Amino acid sequence: MKLYYAPGACSLAVHIVLRELDTDFSLAEVDLTTHRAGEQDFFSLSAHGRVPLLILDDGTRLTEGPAICQYLADHFQRRDLLPAAGSLERFRVHEWQNLIATELHKNFAPFFKPGYPDASRARARDTLENTFDWIAHQLTQHDFLTGDTFTLADAYLFTVTGWADVAGIALPERLQTYRKTLIRRDSVRQAMKAESLL
């Protein structure tokens, strides 16, 4: 398998999951400004030109972080990362992944792309701050989003909370503690080291 990524981008969540699986894979860094992956035009690999892109050993291409992570957890039968199909526990992980994608991930767009008016950034910042506060409250009883077990959703939340400074947001104390706990996890440290984020 080969993961195309940009350092610290949403592809970090997939990278963390790959490290959790302790499986063989290679990395290819993508420059999102030039859309080059080394000497290769990234658009020749991914029509929309966004990371992550995971190319399987048989050449199959997968995009969209949450979908890639779900595939990996199911393929490697890691029920700790994503519980069994049909279980309520699995839907809890999906709930979190959807909330992170829609309320957090997408609301960071004004801070990464030029041309957004200040009013749009202000609205996005309000949404982000309110959602971070709500998530911090949900984490008061548990170490991880769905309880006492690290899941795909935690890899995603760790990645997105890492962008708070870009939006000028101070994370609630509980989320700061959450990040400190996760950064001590081997998979997270290995992924961040490989992406030169430490």
C-alpha positions in Angstrom: 0.0 0.0 0.0 1.1 3.5 -0.7 -0.3 6.6 1.1 -0.2 10.0 -0.6 -0.2 12.6 2.1 0.6 16.2 2.9 2.2 16.9 6.3 -0.4 17.6 9.0 -3.3 17.5 6.5 -6.3 15.3 7.0 -4.3 12.5 5.6 -2.6 12.3 9.0 -5.6 10.4 10.3 -5.1 7.7 7.7 -1.3 7.6 8.5 -2.0 7.1 12.2 -4.4 4.3 11.4 -1.8 2.6 9.2 0.7 2.8 12.1 -1.9 1.3 14.4 -2.2 -1.6 12.0 1.6 -2.2 12.0 1.4 -3.2 8.4 3.7 -2.6 5.5 3.1 0.6 3.5 5.0 3.4 1.8 4.6 7.2 1.9 4.6 9.8 -0.9 4.4 13.4 0.1 2.3 15.7 -2.0 2.9 19.4 -2.4 -0.7 20.8 -2.4 0.5 24.1 -3.9 2.0 22.5 -7.0 0.1 19.3 -6.9 3.3 17.3 -7.4 4.2 14.1 -5.7 7.9 14.1 -6.4 8.2 14.2 -10.1 4.6 13.0 -10.7 1.6 15.2 -11.4 -0.7 14.3 -8.5 -3.8 14.9 -10.7 -2.7 11.9 -12.8 -3.3 9.8 -9.7 -6.2 11.6 -8.1 -8.8 13.4 -10.2 -9.7 15.9 -7.5 -6.1 16.4 -6.4 -6.7 16.1 -2.7 -5.1 14.0 0.0 -5.4 11.4 1.3 -5.0 8.9 -1.5 -4.3 5.3 -0.7 -3.2 2.9 -3.5 -3.7 -0.7 -2.6 -1.2 -3.4 -3.7 -3.5 -4.4 -6.6 -3.7 -0.8 -7.8 -7.1 0.1 -6.4 -7.3 3.7 -5.4 -9.2 4.9 -2.3 -9.9 8.5 -1.4 -11.6 10.3 1.5 -10.0 9.8 4.9 -13.0 8.4 6.9 -13.7 5.9 4.1 -10.1 4.8 3.8 -9.9 4.3 7.6 -13.1 2.3 7.6 -11.7 0.1 4.8 -8.5 -0.5 6.7 -10.1 -1.4 9.9 -12.5 -3.8 8.2 -9.8 -5.3 6.0 -7.5 -6.0 8.9 -10.4 -6.9 11.2 -9.5 -4.4 13.9 -12.7 -4.2 15.9 -11.0 -2.0 18.4 -10.6 0.7 15.8 -14.1 0.1 14.3 -16.5 -2.3 15.9 -18.4 -5.0 14.0 -20.9 -4.1 11.2 -24.4 -3.6 12.5 -23.4 -2.9 16.1 -24.4 0.2 17.9 -20.8 0.7 18.9 -19.8 1.0 15.2 -22.5 3.6 14.6 -21.1 5.6 17.5 -17.7 5.8 15.7 -19.5 6.8 12.5 -21.4 9.5 14.4 -18.1 11.0 15.6 -16.5 10.8 12.2 -19.4 12.6 10.5 -19.5 15.3 13.2 -15.7 15.9 12.8 -16.0 16.0 9.0 -19.0 18.4 8.8 -18.7 20.6 11.9 -14.9 20.8 12.2 -13.0 19.7 9.1 -15.1 21.7 6.6 -15.2 24.8 8.9 -11.4 25.1 8.7 -11.6 25.7 4.9 -11.7 29.6 5.3 -8.4 29.5 7.2 -6.5 27.3 4.6 -7.8 28.9 1.4 -7.3 32.5 0.4 -10.1 34.8 -0.5 -12.6 34.1 2.2 -14.2 37.3 3.7 -13.5 38.1 7.3 -17.2 37.6 8.1 -17.0 34.0 6.8 -13.9 33.3 8.9 -15.6 34.7 12.0 -18.7 32.5 11.5 -16.4 29.5 10.9 -14.4 30.3 14.1 -17.6 30.5 16.2 -18.8 27.1 14.9 -15.4 25.6 15.6 -15.1 27.0 19.1 -18.6 25.9 20.0 -18.1 22.4 18.6 -14.7 22.1 20.4 -16.4 23.1 23.7 -19.1 20.6 23.2 -16.6 17.8 22.4 -14.5 18.7 25.4 -17.6 18.3 27.6 -18.3 14.9 26.0 -14.8 13.8 26.9 -15.1 14.5 30.6 -16.1 10.9 31.4 -13.8 9.0 29.0 -10.2 9.0 27.6 -11.4 8.6 24.0 -14.5 9.6 22.0 -16.5 6.4 22.3 -15.2 5.3 25.7 -12.0 3.7 26.8 -10.8 2.5 23.4 -8.9 4.4 20.7 -10.9 4.3 17.4 -10.7 5.7 13.9 -12.6 8.8 15.2 -9.9 9.6 17.6 -7.3 9.6 14.8 -9.4 12.0 12.9 -10.1 14.3 15.9 -6.4 14.4 16.8 -5.6 15.5 13.3 -8.3 18.2 13.1 -7.5 19.6 16.6 -4.0 20.1 15.4 -5.2 22.9 13.1 -6.7 25.1 15.9 -3.7 27.6 15.9 -4.3 28.3 12.2 -7.8 29.6 13.1 -6.6 31.4 16.2 -8.5 29.1 18.5 -7.3 28.1 21.9 -8.5 24.6 22.5 -10.4 23.9 25.7 -8.2 22.4 28.5 -9.8 19.0 28.2 -8.9 18.8 24.4 -5.4 19.9 25.2 -5.1 17.0 27.7 -6.6 14.7 25.1 -4.0 15.7 22.5 -1.2 15.2 25.0 -2.5 11.7 25.8 -2.7 10.8 22.1 0.7 12.2 21.2 2.2 9.7 23.6 0.6 6.9 21.6 3.2 5.0 19.4 1.1 5.2 16.2 0.6 9.0 16.6 4.2 9.7 17.4 5.5 7.6 14.5 3.2 9.2 12.0 4.0 12.7 13.2 7.7 12.0 13.2 7.5 10.6 9.6 5.7 13.8 8.6 8.3 16.0 10.4 5.6 17.4 12.7 7.5 16.7 16.0 
